[in-house]
Amino acid sequence: MSNSHSICFLLVLLFLLQNPSATLCHTKGLRPGRHYSGLGLSINRTQIQNSEQQFMRWVDFVGSLKHSVFKTAKNKLFPSYTLHVSKNPAVADFATIQEAIDSLPSINLVRVIIKVHAGVYTEKVNIPPMKSFITIEGAGADNTIVQWGDTAKTPGPRGQPLGTYGSATFGVNSPYFIAKNITFKNTTPVPAPGAVGKQAVAFRISADTASFYGCKFLGAQDTLYDHLGRHYYKDCYIEGSVDFIFGNALSLFEGCHVHAIAQNIGALTAQGRSSMLEDTGFSFVHCKVTGSGALYLGRAWGPFSRVVFAYTYMDDIIIPKGWYNWGDPNREMTVFYGQYQCTGPGASFAGRVSWCRELSDEEAQPFISLSFIDGDEWTKL
């Protein structure tokens, strides 16, 4: 077997070992469609040749690096190379973030940093499943902003509504993603109460082992789609009105500022755990909840929804009941909603619904550290 073929085999094997099995997609809007052309009986040979050529060019690039294939696959902490995105052509490798992502190999196994210089980037960005180990690093969340304005009812390429899933300004589908010091924004204004199709996602993460540091997520209804996987949010700012942190991920929010801009009644979370067998949920530790309107801490989007707030300051906007059963009393018997040593005028447990919990030290322990998301190792990568 030639050296190039051996490298190909090892890289594909490493990729299969590192990627988790496929997970079902849970969305509040339309699910991404699957489109097949014919029955797959004919194959475009030119496309295959182009794909093979692209892959071999990448193999040659990896071979030029000063380490072995195995070290390449494990090189997640220190970047192999850095790309620059800027409005200034003199310092830029690319003018848009999507162009920088598109320049990477179809299967990426080395840490790549994409530095996004100060500016407002009006573009819709998507990272496909096999482009792992990407870091997006801004010049400060107030200085680097990525924005777009789609909603769930925005027509897609085929004229059908995008749905909540497709409305995201920035969508990530690959593991080991990191974002630092950047703002993700959906420019859609706060919808009127009862408006239909106004879900407008600023950021969607649909992959395992993702970390966010010093980022801002700005939107109204359904701002942050914490879709699938284990995620860590550190010192982030998240703003919205209704269900503005939602999904069925297993996520820890530490030191984050959550700010409501609801005009009337809003909800902070809509956690989508649908089975007692699913190890998912949201935990907010040492966070702060402020804003306007009247705010539920969460709505039971999933019948086994799970959310915990610990050591968190809550402003007086919190509705005394705290939680809403999504109009289904049966969910009151299966959800897990808890508070632990929270402070502020909205943290009083006296008026809470009977089916939420004031946690003891022992009950709170699993939710208040990185072990909640098995993050002791992967958050350092």
TIPA-45357 format. One line per 5 residues: number of its first residue (from 1); for each residue z, y, x of N, C-alpha, C. Coordinates in steps of 0.02 Angstrom, whole numbers. Atoms other than C-alpha are relative to their C-alpha. Example, Ala and Ser with C-alpha at 12.3 -4.5 7.8 and 13.67 -1.06 7.14 Angstrom:
BEGIN
1) 0/-59/45/390/-225/615/0/60/45 | -3/-59/-42/357/-53/684/37/55/-39
***
This chain:
BEGIN
1) 0/-60/43/0/0/0/0/62/44 | 5/-60/-41/-47/171/71/62/43/-9 | -58/-44/5/84/305/106/-1/42/-63 | 5/-43/60/19/416/-35/17/-39/-63 | -16/40/59/29/274/-160/74/-16/-4
6) -72/14/-1/206/232/-104/40/60/-24 | -33/-61/21/258/413/-128/-6/8/-76 | 11/-5/73/182/415/-304/48/-46/-37 | -42/48/34/275/258/-351/73/20/1 | -70/-20/-6/442/321/-286/17/60/-43
11) -13/-60/39/426/490/-371/3/-15/-74 | 0/18/71/383/415/-540/64/-39/-17 | -61/39/11/527/291/-522/61/46/-3 | -56/-47/1/649/432/-480/2/40/-64 | 1/-40/62/592/533/-629/25/-40/-59
16) -21/42/56/617/387/-749/75/-12/3 | -72/12/-6/792/356/-679/40/61/-19 | -39/-61/11/844/538/-697/-3/25/-71 | 9/-28/67/782/572/-873/31/-44/-53 | -30/39/54/883/518/-1025/-52/-22/-49
21) 46/24/52/803/423/-1167/-11/54/-52 | 18/-51/49/719/521/-1304/52/3/-55 | -49/-11/52/833/595/-1436/-35/29/-61 | 30/-26/60/792/631/-1616/9/75/-5 | -1/-73/5/753/812/-1655/33/21/-66
26) -33/-26/60/870/900/-1776/-13/75/-3 | 12/-71/7/812/1070/-1838/14/21/-71 | -9/-27/66/851/1183/-1983/-66/23/-30 | 66/-20/23/668/1233/-1993/-47/-58/3 | 50/52/-5/507/1137/-1975/7/-35/67
31) -2/36/-63/506/1001/-1844/-68/6/35 | 63/-5/-35/375/1009/-1707/-44/-59/-18 | 45/53/24/225/911/-1767/-29/-41/56 | 35/42/-47/138/770/-1680/-72/-5/-24 | 70/0/19/-50/779/-1678/-37/-49/45
36) 38/49/-37/-161/636/-1627/-73/8/-16 | 72/-4/12/-347/642/-1604/-29/-70/1 | 28/67/4/-430/482/-1663/53/-53/8 | -46/55/-9/-353/316/-1622/14/-14/74 | -13/9/-71/-348/339/-1433/-44/-53/31
41) 43/52/-26/-493/217/-1407/-46/25/54 | 43/-28/-51/-595/336/-1300/41/47/44 | -37/-41/-48/-532/426/-1143/-48/45/37 | 41/-48/-36/-604/583/-1065/12/-10/75 | -8/17/-71/-634/528/-885/12/63/42
46) -9/-61/-39/-646/708/-823/73/23/-2 | -70/-19/5/-472/745/-888/45/-43/44 | -40/46/-41/-402/591/-801/-8/19/74 | 12/-18/-70/-484/641/-637/36/64/18 | -35/-63/-14/-416/818/-649/75/-10/6
51) -72/13/-1/-242/752/-687/19/-35/66 | -15/35/-62/-248/633/-539/-4/46/61 | 8/-47/-56/-310/770/-423/60/48/4 | -57/-45/1/-171/887/-479/63/-35/26 | -58/37/-22/-40/752/-450/-2/-12/75
56) 6/14/-72/-107/709/-277/10/64/41 | -13/-63/-36/-106/893/-227/75/12/5 | -72/-8/-2/77/897/-274/33/-49/49 | -25/49/-48/110/737/-175/-9/26/72 | 12/-28/-67/31/821/-23/49/56/15
61) -48/-55/-10/143/973/-49/70/-27/17 | -66/30/-12/301/866/-57/1/-31/70 | 4/31/-66/244/773/98/5/49/57 | -2/-51/-52/233/936/193/70/28/11 | -69/-24/-8/418/974/165/36/-38/55
66) -32/27/-60/537/940/308/58/-48/-17 | -51/51/16/635/799/228/-34/-58/-36 | 27/60/30/612/628/151/-9/8/-75 | 10/-1/72/556/590/-25/67/-4/-37 | -64/7/34/733/537/-71/40/64/3
71) -35/-63/-5/809/698/-7/-33/52/-45 | 35/-46/44/674/792/-102/24/-8/-72 | -21/13/68/725/709/-264/72/22/-12 | -70/-19/8/908/749/-232/12/74/15 | -8/-70/-19/877/928/-178/3/44/-61
76) -8/-38/62/948/1015/-330/40/64/12 | -44/-57/-12/1075/1134/-256/-35/55/39 | 35/-49/-41/970/1219/-123/-74/2/-19 | 70/-3/25/799/1283/-180/-50/-20/54 | 54/16/-45/642/1213/-102/-44/62/11
81) 36/-62/-8/554/1377/-135/16/47/-58 | -16/-52/48/568/1540/-232/-65/36/-20 | 56/-39/26/440/1626/-343/26/66/-27 | -19/-66/24/444/1810/-390/-45/22/-57 | 35/-28/57/396/1882/-559/18/74/-4
86) -14/-72/1/378/2070/-566/-58/38/-31 | 51/-46/24/286/2214/-647/-36/34/58 | 28/-32/-59/252/2276/-471/-40/-51/40 | 41/49/-35/105/2182/-394/16/-7/74 | -14/2/-72/164/2225/-219/53/-51/18
91) -54/48/-15/316/2110/-233/-5/-63/-42 | 3/54/49/257/1988/-366/-46/-56/22 | 45/57/-2/188/1813/-355/-36/-7/-66 | 28/6/67/159/1821/-543/23/60/-41 | -17/-56/43/159/1954/-678/41/-21/-60
96) -38/25/57/236/1842/-813/39/-62/20 | -41/59/-13/369/1707/-818/-39/-63/-15 | 38/60/18/253/1584/-905/-51/-18/54 | 48/14/-55/124/1602/-765/36/-35/58 | -38/32/-54/258/1557/-638/17/-72/-17
101) -15/68/21/310/1404/-738/-62/-43/1 | 63/38/2/129/1350/-763/-24/-18/70 | 22/13/-68/104/1356/-574/34/-60/31 | -37/56/-28/231/1217/-545/-35/-66/-16 | 31/65/14/178/1034/-535/23/-28/-67
106) -15/27/66/176/936/-697/66/-38/0 | -64/34/-8/321/830/-633/36/34/58 | -34/-37/-52/445/936/-538/69/-31/13 | -63/32/-18/591/855/-444/38/38/53 | -36/-40/-49/646/995/-328/23/65/-33
111) -26/-62/28/750/1150/-366/-46/58/18 | 43/-58/-8/638/1301/-391/34/60/-33 | -28/-61/29/706/1477/-416/-57/48/-17 | 48/-51/22/602/1599/-516/40/64/-9 | -35/-64/3/669/1773/-480/-41/48/-43
116) 34/-46/45/624/1890/-623/29/70/13 | -22/-66/-20/634/2069/-562/14/43/-63 | -19/-43/56/700/2211/-672/-61/20/-41 | 54/-20/45/594/2253/-824/7/-37/-67 | 4/32/66/556/2205/-1004/-64/-42/-2
121) 57/46/0/443/2052/-1015/-11/-23/-72 | 15/17/70/365/2038/-1188/-47/-60/1 | 39/62/-2/309/1858/-1189/41/-57/-31 | -31/61/27/345/1690/-1269/-5/-53/55 | -3/45/-58/399/1561/-1139/20/-70/-22
126) -17/69/14/404/1372/-1144/-1/-40/64 | -4/44/-57/460/1249/-1010/-7/-72/-24 | 12/68/26/388/1074/-1039/49/-51/29 | -53/49/-15/492/914/-1024/5/-23/73 | -2/30/-67/444/857/-848/9/51/56
131) -11/-52/-51/469/1023/-758/75/14/6 | -73/-4/-7/651/995/-712/19/45/58 | -30/-36/-57/766/1089/-592/-28/70/9 | 23/-69/-3/705/1264/-635/59/47/-10 | -49/-54/8/818/1415/-610/-37/65/-15
136) 26/-65/17/774/1578/-697/55/51/16 | -51/-47/-22/867/1721/-613/-24/72/-8 | 17/-70/11/861/1901/-674/35/47/48 | -31/-51/-42/914/2063/-591/59/33/-36 | -53/-26/43/1059/2083/-713/-22/-3/-72
141) 19/9/70/1063/2049/-899/-22/64/-34 | 20/-64/29/1046/2234/-939/-65/26/30 | 60/-24/-36/899/2253/-819/-61/-44/-10 | 56/47/8/793/2098/-850/3/-30/-70 | 0/21/71/745/2061/-1031/-66/-36/-15
146) 58/36/26/627/1930/-1103/4/3/-76 | -4/-10/72/582/1967/-1283/-64/-20/-36 | 55/16/45/471/1911/-1427/27/6/-70 | -24/-14/68/479/1927/-1617/-22/-48/-53 | 20/49/50/430/1765/-1704/59/-18/-46
151) -49/28/47/521/1699/-1858/-24/-68/-23 | 18/67/24/520/1531/-1946/-63/1/-42 | 60/-2/42/383/1590/-2063/-61/31/34 | 57/-25/-37/270/1663/-1928/-54/-54/4 | 53/51/-4/101/1573/-1936/-10/-24/72
156) 13/29/-66/72/1455/-1790/-75/-4/14 | 71/5/-19/-92/1412/-1702/-45/-30/-53 | 40/32/53/-150/1305/-1849/12/32/-68 | -10/-36/63/-94/1431/-1980/62/-21/-38 | -60/22/33/63/1336/-2029/61/37/29
161) -59/-35/-26/236/1417/-2012/28/-34/62 | -28/27/-62/317/1395/-1841/63/-40/-12 | -65/31/11/484/1343/-1915/51/28/49 | -53/-25/-43/651/1379/-1835/-10/-22/73 | 11/27/-67/613/1267/-1685/-52/40/38
166) 55/-33/-34/450/1355/-1645/7/75/5 | -7/-73/-1/515/1532/-1670/31/26/65 | -38/-21/-60/607/1535/-1502/-41/43/47 | 31/-41/-53/566/1673/-1380/-6/-40/64 | -1/38/-61/613/1557/-1237/23/-71/-17
171) -17/69/16/612/1367/-1257/0/-43/62 | -7/43/-58/672/1241/-1128/5/-72/-24 | 2/71/19/634/1054/-1141/12/-46/59 | -9/41/-61/677/994/-964/71/4/24 | -70/1/-23/844/943/-885/12/42/62
176) -23/-37/-59/943/1034/-749/-28/71/2 | 21/-70/4/889/1206/-809/60/45/13 | -52/-50/-13/990/1356/-748/-29/69/-15 | 19/-70/11/981/1537/-807/58/44/23 | -51/-45/-25/1073/1681/-723/-21/73/-12
181) 6/-73/0/1092/1867/-760/-66/25/-31 | 61/-18/34/951/1885/-886/13/1/-75 | -6/-4/73/932/1930/-1072/-59/-34/-33 | 51/32/42/838/1823/-1198/8/31/-70 | -6/-40/62/798/1922/-1355/-54/-18/-50
186) 48/1/55/715/1897/-1523/6/67/-35 | -1/-69/25/667/2069/-1587/1/6/-76 | -2/-3/73/669/2022/-1772/65/33/-24 | -61/-34/22/791/2138/-1862/44/-45/-45 | -46/37/42/942/2078/-1961/-30/-7/-70
191) 30/9/67/874/2001/-2124/48/20/-55 | -41/-14/59/935/2051/-2296/34/-64/-23 | -34/59/25/1062/1932/-2375/-45/-42/-45 | 41/45/40/972/1780/-2448/-73/-3/18 | 71/1/-21/808/1813/-2358/-20/-70/22
196) 25/67/-15/700/1658/-2334/-48/5/59 | 47/4/-56/610/1611/-2173/13/50/55 | -15/-51/-50/698/1741/-2066/38/-28/61 | -30/28/-60/771/1619/-1939/-43/23/59 | 36/-30/-56/725/1698/-1773/38/-14/65
201) -37/25/-58/780/1606/-1615/-18/41/62 | 11/-33/-65/802/1701/-1452/-8/-51/55 | 3/50/-52/832/1546/-1347/13/-69/-31 | -10/69/22/815/1359/-1379/5/-45/62 | -8/49/-54/881/1226/-1260/1/-70/-30
206) 9/67/28/821/1051/-1302/-1/-53/54 | -4/47/-55/870/957/-1145/71/-4/27 | -67/13/-26/1020/889/-1052/14/42/62 | -25/-30/-62/1123/969/-913/-30/68/16 | 23/-69/-9/1085/1155/-930/60/46/8
211) -54/-47/-12/1193/1298/-866/-25/72/-6 | 17/-70/11/1196/1483/-908/57/44/26 | -51/-42/-31/1288/1617/-808/-19/74/-9 | 11/-72/7/1302/1801/-855/-62/18/-40 | 61/-12/40/1161/1790/-983/19/33/-66
216) -8/-27/68/1137/1882/-1147/-52/-33/-45 | 43/29/51/1065/1805/-1305/3/47/-61 | 0/-52/51/1015/1938/-1432/-48/-19/-57 | 40/15/59/954/1907/-1609/40/14/-62 | -36/-9/62/1009/1901/-1789/15/-70/-29
221) -12/66/29/993/1740/-1891/-26/-54/49 | 18/56/-44/994/1584/-1779/-20/24/70 | 16/-28/-66/1000/1674/-1611/-7/-54/54 | -2/50/-53/1046/1529/-1496/-4/-70/-30 | 10/68/25/976/1358/-1539/24/-48/54
226) -31/46/-48/1093/1244/-1442/-15/-71/-25 | 31/54/36/985/1099/-1491/27/-69/19 | -17/67/-22/1015/941/-1388/22/1/73 | -21/8/-69/1104/890/-1228/68/30/15 | -63/-29/-23/1256/946/-1126/-14/67/33
231) 15/-68/-24/1265/1132/-1090/65/36/17 | -58/-40/-22/1382/1254/-1003/-20/74/1 | 11/-72/4/1390/1440/-1044/60/35/31 | -55/-33/-35/1493/1547/-926/-12/76/1 | 2/-73/0/1527/1734/-952/-64/26/-31
236) 60/-21/36/1383/1753/-1075/18/43/-60 | -7/-43/59/1358/1876/-1219/-50/-26/-52 | 42/29/53/1291/1805/-1384/9/41/-63 | -3/-46/57/1247/1918/-1530/-45/-24/-57 | 40/20/57/1188/1878/-1706/37/11/-65
241) -29/-12/66/1224/1875/-1892/19/-65/-36 | -13/61/38/1209/1705/-1977/-17/-61/43 | 11/62/-38/1228/1535/-1890/-28/15/69 | 34/-23/-60/1191/1623/-1728/15/-39/63 | -4/53/-50/1253/1479/-1620/-3/-65/-40
246) 8/59/43/1186/1319/-1697/-37/-55/38 | 33/57/-31/1121/1146/-1654/46/-59/3 | -39/62/-5/1184/973/-1611/10/-20/73 | -13/13/-70/1222/989/-1426/75/-12/12 | -69/5/-23/1382/953/-1330/10/56/50
251) 1/-61/-40/1424/1125/-1260/68/32/7 | -62/-36/-15/1565/1220/-1177/-18/74/13 | 8/-72/-8/1571/1410/-1194/64/27/32 | -60/-22/-36/1690/1482/-1065/-6/74/19 | -1/-72/-16/1735/1667/-1052/-57/39/-31
256) 58/-33/33/1595/1716/-1172/23/51/-52 | -11/-51/52/1587/1868/-1286/-49/-12/-56 | 42/13/58/1522/1826/-1459/7/59/-48 | -2/-62/40/1475/1978/-1564/-43/-6/-62 | 35/5/64/1428/1978/-1748/-29/67/-21
261) 32/-61/26/1307/2104/-1823/-19/-11/-73 | 14/15/70/1313/2035/-2001/8/63/-43 | -4/-57/46/1279/2165/-2137/49/-15/-56 | -44/19/54/1380/2068/-2264/45/-57/23 | -38/58/-22/1443/1891/-2235/-43/-39/50
266) 36/38/-51/1394/1795/-2079/39/-62/20 | -33/60/-27/1437/1635/-1986/-16/-5/74 | 9/4/-72/1464/1612/-1801/-36/-64/20 | 29/63/-20/1423/1427/-1784/-27/-39/-60 | 23/51/47/1324/1294/-1876/-14/-62/42
271) 7/58/-44/1356/1136/-1778/-26/-59/-41 | 38/47/40/1243/993/-1832/16/-74/9 | -17/71/-11/1336/831/-1789/-7/-38/-66 | 17/34/62/1271/707/-1917/31/-69/-7 | -30/66/2/1367/548/-1875/64/-1/41
276) -62/6/-38/1540/499/-1816/-13/-33/69 | 17/32/-63/1452/405/-1675/-29/49/51 | 30/-50/-44/1376/564/-1602/54/37/39 | -49/-34/-43/1471/636/-1454/-24/72/12 | 23/-69/-6/1424/817/-1488/51/48/-30
281) -46/-51/27/1514/979/-1530/0/61/44 | -6/-63/-37/1550/1157/-1474/74/14/15 | -68/-21/-17/1706/1214/-1382/-4/70/32 | -4/-69/-25/1747/1399/-1352/68/9/32 | -63/-5/-37/1878/1429/-1218/3/68/35
286) -10/-66/-30/1946/1599/-1164/-58/47/-19 | 55/-42/24/1812/1685/-1269/27/59/-41 | -17/-58/41/1810/1843/-1375/-49/6/-57 | 43/-7/59/1743/1864/-1553/11/68/-30 | -4/-68/28/1705/2041/-1614/-60/11/-45
291) 61/-17/37/1581/2130/-1726/12/34/-67 | -1/-33/65/1545/2189/-1902/-9/-52/-55 | 7/45/57/1541/2114/-2076/59/-46/-6 | -51/52/9/1644/1965/-2133/-29/-65/27 | 28/55/-39/1624/1812/-2023/39/-65/-9
296) -28/67/-5/1655/1627/-2044/-4/-23/72 | 4/29/-67/1697/1538/-1882/-55/-53/3 | 53/50/1/1576/1403/-1936/-15/-26/-69 | 22/34/61/1478/1317/-2072/-18/-72/19 | 10/71/-14/1466/1128/-2083/-73/-20/-13
301) 70/19/7/1279/1110/-2056/-7/-77/1 | -2/73/0/1309/927/-2009/62/-24/-34 | -59/26/36/1428/819/-2112/58/-17/46 | -54/14/-49/1526/779/-1952/5/56/51 | -1/-59/-43/1515/953/-1879/66/6/38
306) -60/-3/-42/1637/982/-1734/-1/64/42 | -7/-63/-37/1695/1152/-1665/73/13/13 | -69/-18/-19/1852/1205/-1572/1/68/34 | -12/-63/-34/1914/1378/-1521/69/-4/33 | -64/3/-37/2048/1384/-1386/8/63/42
311) -16/-60/-40/2132/1534/-1302/-51/57/-14 | 53/-48/18/2007/1645/-1395/27/57/-41 | -18/-59/39/2031/1822/-1458/-48/7/-59 | 41/-7/60/1970/1848/-1637/16/67/-34 | -7/-65/33/1942/2020/-1712/14/-11/-75
316) -19/5/71/1989/2060/-1893/-60/-14/-46 | 58/16/42/1812/2018/-1954/1/-72/-24 | -1/71/19/1857/1833/-1970/26/-8/-71 | -22/16/68/1866/1776/-2152/62/-45/5 | -62/39/-7/2044/1708/-2176/-9/-76/-6
321) 11/72/8/1980/1538/-2235/-28/-31/64 | 25/22/-64/1889/1523/-2070/-64/-41/-1 | 54/50/-1/1766/1385/-2116/-30/-9/-69 | 36/11/63/1636/1344/-2249/-31/-70/1 | 21/70/2/1588/1169/-2306/-74/-10/-15
326) 72/3/13/1402/1209/-2332/-14/-20/-73 | 9/16/71/1426/1186/-2519/9/-73/-16 | -9/72/10/1473/1002/-2499/73/-18/14 | -71/16/-10/1658/960/-2526/11/-65/39 | -8/63/-36/1629/786/-2453/6/11/76
331) -2/-14/-72/1607/865/-2281/70/20/23 | -67/-20/-18/1786/926/-2286/40/-59/28 | -35/59/-22/1841/746/-2253/-25/-25/67 | 31/28/-60/1728/719/-2102/-9/49/58 | 9/-49/-54/1715/882/-2003/62/2/44
336) -57/-11/-45/1826/924/-1854/-3/72/22 | -4/-71/-18/1870/1109/-1844/71/15/22 | -67/-11/-26/2014/1164/-1736/9/65/37 | -20/-59/-39/2105/1311/-1657/59/-19/44 | -55/13/-45/2222/1312/-1509/18/65/37
341) -27/-59/-34/2326/1461/-1451/-50/58/2 | 44/-57/6/2203/1591/-1512/41/63/-18 | -36/-63/11/2252/1775/-1526/-44/49/-38 | 37/-53/34/2201/1933/-1618/11/-3/-75 | -13/-4/72/2207/1988/-1801/-39/-51/-41
346) 38/50/38/2075/1860/-1853/20/-71/15 | -17/67/-22/2162/1712/-1773/56/-33/-41 | -56/27/39/2302/1688/-1899/-21/-64/-37 | 16/64/32/2306/1508/-1960/26/-4/-72 | -33/4/65/2402/1551/-2118/-49/-7/-58
351) 47/3/57/2249/1575/-2230/-56/-49/9 | 55/46/-14/2139/1439/-2156/-5/-54/-53 | 11/56/46/2062/1300/-2262/43/-59/23 | -46/55/-15/2170/1144/-2272/-32/-53/44 | 35/53/-37/2037/1038/-2187/-19/20/72
356) 6/-14/-72/2039/1128/-2019/68/-12/32 | -60/22/-35/2170/1096/-1886/26/52/50 | -32/-37/-54/2293/1191/-1779/21/-52/52 | -6/55/-46/2286/1082/-1625/64/2/41 | -57/7/-46/2433/1019/-1523/-27/1/72
361) 21/1/-70/2430/1023/-1333/-41/-62/15 | 35/64/-13/2376/841/-1329/-68/-2/-33 | 64/0/36/2240/864/-1460/-50/47/31 | 45/-50/-29/2169/1016/-1373/-26/-18/68 | 15/14/-70/2164/942/-1199/-73/-22/13
366) 68/22/-14/1993/855/-1213/-53/55/-7 | 50/-51/15/1907/1016/-1267/0/60/47 | -10/-64/-34/1966/1145/-1140/-19/0/74 | 22/1/-70/1891/1092/-973/-71/-27/5 | 68/24/-11/1725/1042/-897/-8/-73/-18
371) 5/71/18/1766/860/-935/-26/-9/-71 | 26/3/68/1720/899/-1116/-75/-14/-1 | 73/9/-5/1537/903/-1062/-19/-43/60 | 12/39/-61/1554/784/-913/-30/44/54 | 33/-50/-42/1516/939/-811/26/8/70
376) -29/-9/-67/1619/914/-654/-52/-8/56 | 51/10/-52/1465/855/-558/-64/40/-14 | 67/-28/10/1306/916/-641/0/76/-3 | 1/-73/1/1360/1098/-664/-2/29/70 | 4/-24/-70/1369/1111/-474/-68/-11/31
381) 68/13/-25/1187/1059/-458/-48/54/-21
***
